[in-house]
Amino acid sequence: MKIIAIAGSLRAGSYNLKLARALESIAPDEIEVATIYGIPLYDADEEDGGLPPLVAELKDKLAAADGWLIVSPEYNGSLPGVTKNAVDWLSRPPADIPRVFGGKAAGVVGATPGPVGTRLAQTAWLPVFRALTSVPYFERALYVDNAAKVWSDTGEVLDAKFRERAEKYVEGFIQFVHKLRRG
Ligand SMILES: Cc1cc2nc3c(=O)[nH]c(=O)nc-3n(C[C@H](O)[C@H](O)[C@H](O)COP(=O)(O)O)c2cc1C
């Protein structure tokens, strides 16, 4: 069983990349981190010449996976354009949506140095899951606030409660993926 966790920031020291790696470390056999580095801005004219190789590669990974997770920063009370841009590329052409995303478990988590834990960004992803005909996981949530206190600069987890919450989320999400596969 495979879940692709897309780290939604380009920043080298990204808290969301740290979060994605933390989830991967909890379930390394099931969760694999993917990044969006190098994906160009969506351009329909460019698409006419075929998908950029990085997009085609990530699409194949998603198509082979059983579920996917967006590890999303929050920008101005919503989802970041850079992350959405990557997902928009991955949704092309629309005829591939059923194969890549259709009926698959979709989760969203996120980290912020602010106090509200990316709640608004996570909500903003829900219509995207609907458009891609993925099935959102609602049973548990993972909002990581005050991220500067959760990780050291080198990525070490400083907050024991974070690990516990992350483990619960991963456990629940994996169960959800299994349930969908059986159904
Ligand atoms: C344009 C912009 C808007 C932002 N808006 C929000 C916001 O609405 N809520 C929030 O919690 N953080 C906001 N932030 C701060 C981000 O959470 C912070 O930059 C975070 O580190 C981004 O995630 P990353 O560490 O994975 O790159 C914003 C940052 C930028 C650059």
The ligand as an ORCA input file, in Angstrom:
! r2SCAN-3c Opt
* xyz 0 1
  C       2.170     35.306      1.131
  C       2.129     34.652      2.488
  C       0.937     34.596      3.170
  C       0.870     33.945      4.406
  N      -0.341     33.799      5.012
  C      -0.452     33.013      6.107
  C      -1.741     32.675      6.638
  O      -2.786     33.088      6.153
  N      -1.775     31.866      7.731
  C      -0.646     31.359      8.302
  O      -0.757     30.615      9.275
  N       0.586     31.652      7.821
  C       0.704     32.460      6.729
  N       1.944     32.729      6.191
  C       3.139     32.249      6.874
  C       3.460     30.825      6.465
  O       2.716     29.936      7.275
  C       4.964     30.585      6.651
  O       5.671     31.356      5.712
  C       5.326     29.112      6.549
  O       6.650     28.962      6.988
  C       5.136     28.585      5.131
  O       5.299     27.197      5.095
  P       6.719     26.478      4.864
  O       7.516     26.686      6.129
  O       6.377     25.050      4.635
  O       7.359     27.138      3.676
  C       2.040     33.390      4.978
  C       3.265     33.487      4.282
  C       3.296     34.088      3.048
  C       4.605     34.138      2.284
*
